[in-house]
Amino acid sequence: MSGRELATTEPVVAIPLDRTAPRGPAGATQRLRGAYYTPHSAAEFMADWVVRHDGEHILEPSFGDGIFLRAVAASAERRGNAGVRLSGIELDEEARARALGAGLIADTDARLADFLAVNPFPVQAVIGNPPYVRLRHLTAEQRDRALAAAATVLGQGMDPSGSLWLPFVLHALQFLDVGGRLAFVLPYEFTYVRYARPLWEALGERFGSLRVLRTHERLFPDLMQDVVILLADGYGSHTDFVRYQAFGRVADLLEARPVVDESIPIADLLRGERAFIGALLGDELRGLLKTRIAAATVPARELVTFNIGYVTGDKTFFHPTDMVVDAYQLPASSLRSAVTATRSIRGGGLCTSSLDADQRSNVFLPDAKALSAGEQRYIRWGEKNGVANRYKCRVRKPWYITPDTRIPDVILSVFSERPLLMVNDARFLASNSLLCGFLRAEVVGEALAAGWYTSLTLLQCEMEVHALGGGVMVLVPRGGERPSSRACPPARGSPLTSRSPAAGWLGGGSVPGRRWPGAQRATRDRRARSGPHPPRRRGPGLLANLRAIAAGVTATRRHPRRGSAH
């Protein structure tokens, strides 16, 4: 029976009702607990830093597979430190049993408990790799305990959108004796997220020395999680600075060969500056960015306002396939062309008019006052199959009318390794998987795009936009407006292209530069084939490019106005 014949009786639509993707139990459990274990080399380095004197008491608050227990014991034996006592805490009963079976820790020193529920006892050092799970993924009891643990140390509540590693670090501070030390593997977001700022303040107020170490080569080769090592020493003292050392390979870390070694004011971190990214650029480039380049650029928020795209409540129902459109005889008047994902605009050029048919979708937007027979049958199908009861649908009337379907002037990716911006000359709608940009008066979309695709703006994105593990940038409405964009419109007759010659340094182009995780997956693929290469300071090519930009514009900010681009 054909789809059209089915439509005359009881229509059948290929809309999956179970939208929960299957997950392997082991992987799901690991993700839920945030239990990502540490490679031997990093653990040994941290253990050698922690182990110092005979008879010290060292705590591992979430010992998992026991890698730090093993590393500390080996370091103490290698150094001849006698009587070093190891205590460990672990929430997973099976992990605790494995550690006991391997003889890594005495039964009396291995507590089966939630670390945040353990009352502090004095130790000289804490070492570990806390869980990275978000607080929202915990049970209500666990979440309340984590928030309470953070508030005890901070004297204020932490942001509930944060992750469990932060209250873990804070709770660990309460175990340290005066002069004690702490060594933790933390997610790279520790260096810049807003919710970590109170932690930076607490660390500066309690330790005489802070070091953050990062390697270009991944500490977790099999995971898309960028991490740093925090070494905090001299508990009971204070400091206003954190020493930042960056290394090419893990081997360079072990042999103390940093390519970057800078002191960062904690005050910069409290102001929200991306100081750890800035430290990679070198003094000359940072100075240039803060002076002549700053005068030659304008924040994107002065040119464009970004909002999230429309929210349907059920992507499958509201984006009917051609087969569904045919089966229900949905009229063209109820369908609007839309782009619904970053993959739809990737490789699509500068303007939406260049997108192929398979790069866009139809969004169902009927006129509630003049529904056709086919539209009514399709709506009844949605009601019968629970679409009308989905949260975003049931809170609006009528449930099948998607609100906020304004046509954006430009469209910006949300998740991508390089923020992609397209001029919406085809007047497509965009879903909430993308950002919709609405230009300020007299701003030209093509000129904005020409300023966006330069090495300077891409550098600002790298410095200011939140990145997930693996370098995938996440732009939110405020984030999309933060990067400074070139204020100068393109010269008369200059080609408008989605990849300017100067834009390559972020993604492995011809301009020399540091290729950290955060550039391009292609860069990682090349590195996997040829072996990792240590990062270098931004080369003379980039500096020469930025000097030319600074020299070629006046100190007066100019906006790309309508009529200025040709």
N, C-alpha and C positions, 0 to 999 in steps of 0.2 A: 504494500500500500504506500503511495507517495505521500510526501509531506502535505501537498495541497489537498489530497483526499482526506487526510487526517484532520485538516483544518475545518472541514465541513462537519465533522462529527465531534470527537473530543480531541482537541489539538494536543500534540505531543511536542515539547520543545526540549532541545538538548541543553538543559540548564542543570548542572549538578547541584543537588541539595546538600550533600555532605562536603563542606568546603574545608575540612580539616585535613591537611596534608599528612600522610603517614610519616612517622619518625621512628627510627630504630631506638629501642629502649635504652641501650647503653649511651648513645649519643645524646638522647633527650635528657637522661639523668645527669650527664656531665654538664650540659648546658644549664639545666635548672639549678644545679649546685654551684655553677661557676668554677668547677674543679679542673683547671688547666695546669698540668704538672710541669715542673721546671726541668730543663735539660741539665745533665750532670755538670757541664763546664761552668755554667752560671752559678749553680749551687755551690760548687767547690770554691769559686772566687769569693762568694758571699761568706761562706763558712770560714775561710782563711782571714777575712776581715773581722769577723765576729769573735773568733776564738783568740784569747790573749793571755789569760793567766790561769794558774792552777786553781782548782776548787771552785770555779765559777758555775753559776746556775744559768742555763740557757733554755729559753722557751720557744717551742714551735707551736703556734696556736691553731694550726689547721694542717696537720702533717700529711694527710692524704696517702700517697704511695711511699712516704718516708724518705724522700730524696734528701731533704735537709738534715734529718736525723742521721742518715748515713754519712753525709758530707761533714757535719760537725764532729762526729765521732772520729772520722778519718783524719780530719785536720788536727784535732787534739792529739791523736796518736803520733802523727807525723811531726808535730812541733814539740812533742814531749810534755804537753800540759797534762798533769795528773789530776784526778779527782773531778773532772768536769762532769757536771750532772745535767742530764737532758730530761726535760719535761715536755710532754706533748698533749695536745687536745685535738680530738677529732669527732666530728658529728656522725660519720659513716661507720657503722659497726663492722662491716666487712673490711674496710680499709684499716681499721684499728687491729682487727684480728690478723691481717696479713703482716702488719708491722711487728706485732708480737711474735708471730710465727717465724719471722726472719731474724729475730733477736735484735731488732733495731732499738728497742726501748723496753725498760722494765715495766711489768704489769702495773706496779704501784705508781709509776710516773706517767702512765698513758690514760688520760681521762676520756671517757666517752660522754661528750657533752657539746652543747653549743657554746663556743668560746665567749660569746657576748653575755652568757648567763653565769660565767665563772667569776667568782670573787677574786680580786687581784691578790697575788702573793709575790714576794720580792724576788726578782731575778736581775742578773747583770746585763742580759742581752735577750733580744727577741729577733727571731729570723723566720722568714716564711714567704708564702705566696697566697695572700688572702683571696677568697672567692670574689668574682667579678659580677655576680648576679645582681640585677636591678631590684631595688626594694619592692617594687610593685609586683614582682614575681614571687615574693615570699608569702607565707601565711600571715594572717593578721597578727597573730601572736609574735611571730618572728620579726615582722616589720616594726611592731611597737617596741620590741626589745632593742632592735638596732637603733631606732630613733632615740630611745631613752639613753642608750650607751653614748651616743654622740652628744646629746644634750648635757650629760654629766660632765664631760670634759670641756665642751665649748661654752657652756653657760647659756646656750641658745639652741633652738631646734635646727637640724640640718634640713636641706631641701629634700622632700620625700621623693623627688624624681631621680635622686642619686642612686649610687650602687653600694653594695654591702662592704666593699673594700674600705670605704671611708670610716664607718664606725669601727671596723676591725683595727685600723691603724690607731684611731683615737683610744679605743679600749686598751690596746697594747701599751700605750704610754703609762697607764696606771700601774703596770707591773714593774716598771724600771726603777732600780735604785739610782741614787744620785751618781752621776758619772756614767750611767748605763748607755747602751747603744741599741740601735734598731736597724735591721736590714730587711727590706721588703721588695718583692717584685710587684710593681703596680702598673695598671694600664696607662698608656701614654696620655690619655685624657686627663690624668692627674695634673699635667703641666698647664692646663688651660681652662678646664670647665669651670663654670661659675660656682657650682656647689662645692668645689674643692678649695675655694678661697679661704674660708674659715680654718680649714686644716693647715694651709700654708702659714697663716697667722699663728696658729697654735704651735706649729713646729718651730717657727722662729723664736717664739717666746720661751721654749723649753729646751732647746739644744744649742750647744756652742758651735756646732759644725753640721752643715747639710751639704750633701752631694747627690746629684742626680746623674746617672750614667745611662747612655743610650747607644745602641749599636745599629749600624746600617743593616748588617746581617741579622736576620730574625733570631730571637731567642727561642721562639716557638715556630720551627720550620713548617709544621703541618697545620698551623692555625692562622687565621687572618686577624690576629690580635697583636697590635703594636704595644710594646711594654717598655718601661724604664726600671732601673734599679735605684731605690732610695736608700742612702746610707746616712743615718742620723746619729751623731756622736755627742757625748758630753751632756747627758741629760741633767737638767738643773741649771744650765747656763742659758745664754740666748745669743742670737745672731740676726743681722739684718740682711744677710746675703745667702744665696745658695750657689754652690760651685757646680757648674754644668760641664760635663765631659762627654764628648761624642766620639765614637770609634767606628772604624770601617767594619772590621770583622770581630767576632767574639774572641778570636785569637789576639787581636790588638788590645782588647779589654784585659785579657789575662796578662799581657806583657806590658801594660800601662803605656800604650802608644796612642794617645788621643789626637784626633785631627782638629778638635775644638776643645778649648779649655778656658771658660770664661766665668766671671762672677756676675750673677744676676741679682739685682735688688729685689727683695721680697715685696717691697712696696709696688714695684711694677706689676707683679703677679696679682696683688690685691686690687689694682686698678683695672685688671682684665686684659693687660697687654699680653700678646703672644710672644713673650720674651725668649722662650726656648727655640722657637722658629727663627726669630730675629738673630739669635746668637750664631746661627749657621751662615749668616750673610757676610759677616766681617764688618769691621768698623767703617771702612770707606763707603761701602754700599749702604749701610744703615744711615750714615750721615747724609748721603745724597738723597735718600728717601725722605728724610725728615726736613730737608731744606728746599732745594730747588725743585725736586720732584713733587713735593707736597704742594708747592705753589702752582704747579702746572697741572694738577689734577683736581677732581671734584668728587666727593662721595656720591655713590650711585643713588643714594636716597634723595639727593637734590635733583635728580633727573627722572626717577621712576619710583613708583610705589608698587610693592609686590604683595599679593594676597594668594592664598591657596586657591586652587581651582574648585570647581563644583564638586559636591559630595552627593552621590546618588543613594547610598545605603545598600545597594546591591548591584555591583558592577556588571554581573552577568545579565541580569534582567534588563537593566537600563541601557545596555549596549548590545542589542540584538544582532545576531549574525544575519547574513543575507538570506540564509535558509529560513530563519525565523521570520524575517520581514516578509518573505514570500508566503510562508505558511499561514500567517495571520493577515496577510494583505494590508500591512501597515502603510499608510500613505506617506509620500515623500514629505508632506508638510509637517509630519510629526517627528521627522528625523533630521538631526543637525550633525554636520561633520565635526569631529573632535579628535584631539590627540590625548592619549590616556596613559602614556608611560614614557620614560626617558628613552627606552629602546626605539620608540617611534620617531624620535627626532635625531637619534644618533646617526651621523653620516648623511643627514638629509639636506645639508647645505645651509645657507644663511636665512632663507625665507620659507615659510610654510607652503607657499605655492609650488615648491619643488618636491614636496613629499609625494610618494607614490600612493596608490590606493590602499595597498596593504599596510601602510604606515599610519593610517587614520581609521577611526571607527565611526559608527553612527550612535548618537545618544538619543534615547526616546524622550521627546518633549512634546506631548500632545497638547491640544487646546482643550482644557477641561470643559469648556462651554459648547464645544462642537465635536464630540467624539464620534468617529466613524464606527461602523459595526465591527471591523477588525480590531480597532483600538479597544473597544469595549470587551471583546473576547480575550484579548491579551491581558487587559487589566484584571479580568475575572480569574484568569489563570494565575496571575501573580497573587491574588488574594487567596485562592485555593491552596497554593503551595507555600504560604507563609511569608511571601516577600513583603506584604503590607504590614506585617508584624515586626519586621526588623527595626532596630532602634531608630535609625535616622528617618525611616519611612513612617512609623506610627506616630511620631511627634509632629508631623506636618499634615495639613489638610489642603487639598486632597493628597493622599500619600504618594501618588504616582507623579506629582509635579516636582521636579528637582529645582530648588531655588538657586539664586546667585549664579546665573548662567550669563554673566557679562562676557563680551568678546574682548580678550586682552590685546594690547598693542604688541607685546613681546611675550615669549614663553621661555621659561628658564627651567632647567632640570633640577630635580631635588636630590636624587642619588646619582652620582656620576664621578668618574675619576678626574674629569675636568669639567667645570660648570659650563653647560651648553646653553647658548642664548639664540633664539630664532625670532626674526621679525615676522609677525603674524599678518602678512599681507593677504593671505587667503581667508582671514577672518574666521578661523576655526575656534571652537571652544576648547577648553583644557580642563582635565579632571584634577582632583586633589593629589594626584601623583606628580604633578608639576606645579610650578609657580606662575601665576598670571601677573604680568607687569603692565602697569598703566602709566603712560608717559605724562610728565608735567607739560604744561602748556608750552608750545613752540619747540619742543624737543623732537628731533627726528629719529625714528627707530633705526634706520640704517646707520646714522652717525653714532648712535649709542652702541650698536653692534660693532662698528669699526673700532671704537674705543675699548670695547670689552675684549676683543680678541687681540690683545697685545701682551707681550711678556710682562709689562708693568702691572696690568690688571690681574693677570693670572698669578703673579707673585702676591698681590694683595689677597687674592682668594686663598692661596696656600697659607698665608699668614693669619687670616682672620676667620676663615670658614671652618666649621666643625668637620672633622674627618673621622670616619669609622676605621676599624682595622683594615689593612690592605690599601688604604689611601682613598677609599670612596668618600667623596665629600657630600655632606648633607646640608642643603640649603633650606632654611626656613624663611618666612617672610622678612624678618629683621635681618637674618643672615645674608639674604640676597641683596639687601640694600647697603650692607656694610662696606664691601670692597670699594676702594677708590677707582674711578674709571677715568681714562684719558678725557680731558675736557675739550681737546681740540678736534674739530670736525675733520674728516678726511679731505685732502687737497682736491681741487677740481680735477676731474678726470681720473682720479686714483681708483683702482679696482677695489670693490668691496668683497672681501673673501672671508670665509669662516676660519681660515687658518693663515694668519699673517706670517711673514717670514720670521718675525721676532718672537713668535709665540712658541717656538719649539723647545725652549730650554726646560719647561716644566715637564714635557712629555718625552724627552729624549731626542730633541731636535739638534740642530747644528750648533746652537750657542752653548758653550761649555757651562756646566752647572752641576750642582749637587743633586744626585738622584736618590732621594730618600723614599721610603714607602710613602705614597701620597702623590706620586707622579703618575705613572702609567703601568698597567699590568704588563704591557709589552716590554717595559724596562725590566721587570722582574723575570719575564720569560727569557730575555737575552742573558740576564745575570745567571739564571739557572743553567743555561747552556755553557757559558764561558767562565763561570765562577764569580763570586762577589768581588766588587771593586770598592775600595775605600772612597768615601765621599771627599770632594775637594771644596774649598771655598769657591764661591761664584767666580768664574773665570773672567779674564779681561774682556771677552766678547760681550758678556752681559753688562759689565760696567761701562764699556764703550757705548753700548746701545742706550743705556739710561742717561749717560752724560749727553749724548746727542739729543735725547728727548728734552732734557733740562735746558740745553743751549738753544733749542729750536723754538721755544715758546716764551712768552712774556710772563712776568710774575703775576699778572692779572688773570684771574680765573675767567675762562670763557666757556659758555655752555654751547653744545651743538644745537643750534636753533633751526627751526624750519626755514628752508630756503638757503641754508649754508652748505648742504650736501648736494652733490650733483651726480 
